């Protein structure tokens, strides 16, 4: 599941935009881009916040900003829409997801009438249907100003559900209100926080990618065990040479050692025991041939698992090299226990809080690209160029694309800088003021 199209009409009472997102490319898998560009006041940031609100079913942005109708379409042909019902002021929000509909209060989360059980049930059914259908879609809005700590505090409206509601409800109404607040949030959706432990994000990626590498990597390789069973059942099995198996085992052992340096855990197997058997080959010719055939299948299993780890290792090494190439007088090193370390040229270790604002911003974005899933990840970034030198801006998108190697995330950028998209003119979405 991916995003297919976003539409908004009557934004700020005068703007209408339609943004088509590039579909998955079966022939040449890789990340897709949509770079929103245009003058101040055109709605770039608002569009990202609207998409984020739709994905989290948090409609506060729609309560704050004048608009007529907005919709988000998915590659599955499903869509979610919200329409403002107005009469000088906002009367309600009419939301729809496929056949599910609900009418929401104009100033607070939940239905128009919180005492109406039918309306509360409609909101709950809407929420369950939407989150169940979009479970495979992981959305993250990265607001650069919040990463860099340039906003002192969120205002009461932005804090959303963290504080007590400002309305004088009865105790029963207040409990229902807080329940609806909690349930209107999508636990899967993430918004950027300055306190995120980036090294822990890398450690988590290493752990989860080893459990299920297909979650993070596109691969056209067929399943291993059907291949092995077919080969074992073949009436004319291929000739298996002990010397060739021994060479393959040496390669696996070398790759296993390299994987351990990145915190990846190989299978437990005994190279010396297998090597001794292959070098001695005791028994009748028929028994040896049968043993070599079985051992060949085992070696292929080890190779397959090693290849999975190599996918993870390649992305980690890309991440390590790309970040280090941006940094001056320091480098990032993948660490098996800590996720990564940042070291100066003099060998001094730095924490992420000791980086400059531009360095931390870059590292945050690169970690987001590193941990992206195979498909179904959307990374929306508002003003990615902030605090970055022009040279960094020009390299940023290609670096993020490379860091998400062998995956198909959707990147959506809202930018004031045409330099950031210099190498991707076909992916620019120029938003215009009405003529």
Secondary structure, 3 states (H helix, E strand, C coil): CCEEEEEEEEECCCEEEEEECCCCCCCCCCCEEEEEECCCCCCHHHHHHHHHHHHHCCCHHHHHCCCCEEEEEECCCCEEEEEEEECCCEEEEEEEECCEEEEEECCCCCECCCCCHHHHHHHHHHHHHHHHHCCCCEEEEEEHHHHCCCCCCCCHHHHCCCCCCCCCCCHHHHHHHHHHHHHHCCCCCEECCCCCCHHHHHHHHHHHHHHCHHHCCCCCCCCHHHHHHHHHHCCCCCCCCHHHHHHHHHHHHHHHHHHHCCCCCCCCCCHHHHHHHHHHCCCCHHHHHHHHHHHHHHHHHHHHHHHHHHHHHHHHHHHHHHHHHHCCCEEEEEECCCEEEEEECCCCEECHHHCCHHHHHHHHHHHHHHCCCCEEEEEEEECCCCCCCHHHHHHHHHHHHHHCCCCEEEEEEEECCHHHHCCCHHHEEECCCCC
